[in-house]
């Protein structure tokens, strides 16, 4: 089973990550508020003490954060994903952020050989709890296709929107 990292365990992130660990994925989580990891640890997830440490050895890393600044800090900051992820790791950002921020983050990751998909969701907490989200995904089509099984573990549909 794939090794997946998850950062952001708020209203949407916690149920989304729960679907992954319940489906048998090897999940490692990080959250700025440490208490929020407890539910997933009880289900079998591991905990990392920083985004960079979480990124080591992961195949796919999801972020589900509140704002552009949070995404930039978690991905590009001094302890960010970019400093721990191996080349060919896939970062999937499901946060709702500005297109300019997604492009900036994707460009910086690409310089290190790390792939990124911009994958915001339609739906809210009830749909996240039930695994009924729809992902609208931008990025490389081949990378998107590799992620479909994981996306479909959390949602009913994953729609490719283009580069």
C-alpha positions as CSV (number, residue, x, y, z in Angstrom):
1,X,0.0,0.0,0.0
2,X,1.2,3.5,-0.7
3,X,2.9,5.7,1.9
4,X,0.9,8.9,2.2
5,X,1.5,12.1,4.2
6,X,-1.3,14.4,5.3
7,X,-1.0,17.9,6.6
8,X,-4.0,19.8,7.9
9,X,-6.5,18.1,10.1
10,X,-9.3,20.6,10.4
11,X,-13.0,20.3,9.5
12,X,-12.3,18.8,6.1
13,X,-8.8,17.3,6.5
14,X,-9.5,15.0,9.4
15,X,-12.3,13.1,7.8
16,X,-10.5,12.9,4.5
17,X,-7.3,11.5,6.1
18,X,-9.5,9.1,8.1
19,X,-10.8,7.5,4.9
20,X,-7.2,6.9,3.8
21,X,-6.0,5.2,7.0
22,X,-9.2,3.1,7.2
23,X,-8.6,2.0,3.6
24,X,-5.2,0.6,4.7
25,X,-2.9,3.3,3.4
26,X,0.3,3.8,5.5
27,X,-0.5,7.3,6.7
28,X,1.8,9.8,8.4
29,X,0.2,13.1,9.7
30,X,1.3,16.5,10.8
31,X,-0.8,19.3,12.2
32,X,0.2,22.7,13.7
33,X,-2.2,21.9,16.6
34,X,-0.8,18.6,17.8
35,X,-4.0,17.4,19.6
36,X,-5.7,17.1,16.3
37,X,-3.6,14.0,15.3
38,X,-4.9,11.8,18.2
39,X,-8.0,10.5,16.3
40,X,-5.8,9.3,13.5
41,X,-3.1,7.8,15.7
42,X,-5.8,5.7,17.3
43,X,-6.7,4.4,13.8
44,X,-3.0,3.5,13.1
45,X,-1.5,6.7,11.6
46,X,2.1,7.8,12.5
47,X,2.9,11.4,13.5
48,X,5.7,13.6,12.2
49,X,7.0,16.6,14.1
50,X,7.4,18.9,11.0
51,X,6.3,19.0,7.4
52,X,9.9,18.3,6.2
53,X,10.1,15.1,8.4
54,X,6.7,14.0,7.3
55,X,7.8,14.3,3.6
56,X,10.7,11.9,3.9
57,X,9.8,8.6,2.2
58,X,6.3,9.5,1.2
59,X,4.9,8.8,-2.3
60,X,2.0,11.3,-2.0
61,X,1.6,14.2,0.4
62,X,-1.8,15.9,0.8
63,X,-2.3,19.4,2.2
64,X,-5.7,20.7,3.3
65,X,-5.0,24.1,4.9
66,X,-6.9,27.3,5.6
67,X,-5.1,30.0,3.5
68,X,-2.4,30.8,1.0
69,X,0.1,31.8,3.6
70,X,-0.3,28.4,5.5
71,X,0.2,26.5,2.2
72,X,3.4,28.5,1.4
73,X,4.8,28.0,4.9
74,X,4.0,24.2,5.1
75,X,5.4,23.5,1.6
76,X,8.2,26.1,1.1
77,X,9.0,27.3,4.7
78,X,12.2,26.5,6.6
79,X,10.7,23.1,7.8
80,X,8.6,22.7,4.7
81,X,7.8,19.7,2.5
82,X,10.3,20.9,-0.1
83,X,13.2,20.2,2.3
84,X,12.2,16.6,3.0
85,X,10.5,15.2,-0.1
86,X,12.4,13.0,-2.5
87,X,12.3,13.8,-6.2
88,X,9.1,12.3,-7.8
89,X,7.1,12.7,-4.7
90,X,3.6,14.1,-5.5
91,X,2.2,17.0,-3.4
92,X,-1.6,17.3,-3.7
93,X,-3.0,20.6,-2.4
94,X,-6.7,20.4,-1.6
95,X,-6.8,23.8,0.0
96,X,-8.8,26.6,-1.6
97,X,-6.2,29.1,-2.4
98,X,-5.3,31.6,-5.2
99,X,-4.2,30.2,-8.5
100,X,-1.1,32.4,-8.3
101,X,-0.1,30.8,-5.0
102,X,-0.6,27.3,-6.5
103,X,1.5,28.2,-9.5
104,X,4.3,29.6,-7.3
105,X,4.4,26.6,-5.0
106,X,4.3,24.2,-8.0
107,X,7.1,26.0,-9.7
108,X,9.3,25.9,-6.6
109,X,8.6,22.1,-6.1
110,X,9.3,21.4,-9.8
111,X,12.8,22.9,-9.3
112,X,13.4,19.9,-6.9
113,X,11.8,17.3,-9.1
114,X,8.7,17.2,-6.9
115,X,5.3,17.0,-8.7
116,X,2.2,19.0,-7.6
117,X,-1.5,18.7,-8.2
118,X,-3.9,21.5,-7.3
119,X,-7.0,19.6,-6.2
120,X,-9.6,21.7,-4.3
121,X,-12.8,19.9,-3.5
122,X,-16.5,20.6,-3.8
123,X,-18.5,19.8,-0.7
124,X,-18.3,20.5,3.0
125,X,-18.0,18.6,6.2
126,X,-20.9,16.2,5.6
127,X,-19.6,15.2,2.2
128,X,-16.0,14.8,3.6
129,X,-17.4,12.5,6.4
130,X,-19.2,10.4,3.9
131,X,-16.4,10.3,1.3
132,X,-18.6,12.1,-1.3
133,X,-16.3,15.0,-2.2
134,X,-15.5,15.9,-5.8
135,X,-11.9,16.8,-6.6
136,X,-11.2,19.3,-9.4
137,X,-7.6,18.7,-10.3
138,X,-5.1,20.7,-12.2
139,X,-1.6,19.6,-13.1
140,X,0.2,16.9,-15.1
141,X,-2.4,14.4,-16.5
142,X,-0.1,11.4,-15.9
143,X,0.4,12.4,-12.3
144,X,-3.3,12.9,-11.9
145,X,-4.0,9.5,-13.2
146,X,-1.6,7.9,-10.7
147,X,-3.5,9.6,-7.9
148,X,-7.1,8.6,-8.9
149,X,-7.3,5.6,-6.6
150,X,-6.3,7.6,-3.6
151,X,-8.6,10.5,-4.5
152,X,-11.5,8.1,-5.0
153,X,-10.9,6.8,-1.5
154,X,-12.0,10.2,-0.2
155,X,-14.5,11.3,-2.8
156,X,-17.0,10.1,-5.3
157,X,-15.2,11.8,-8.3
158,X,-12.0,13.2,-9.4
159,X,-12.2,15.5,-12.5
160,X,-9.1,16.5,-14.5
161,X,-9.3,20.2,-15.3
162,X,-6.0,20.6,-17.3
163,X,-2.5,21.6,-16.6
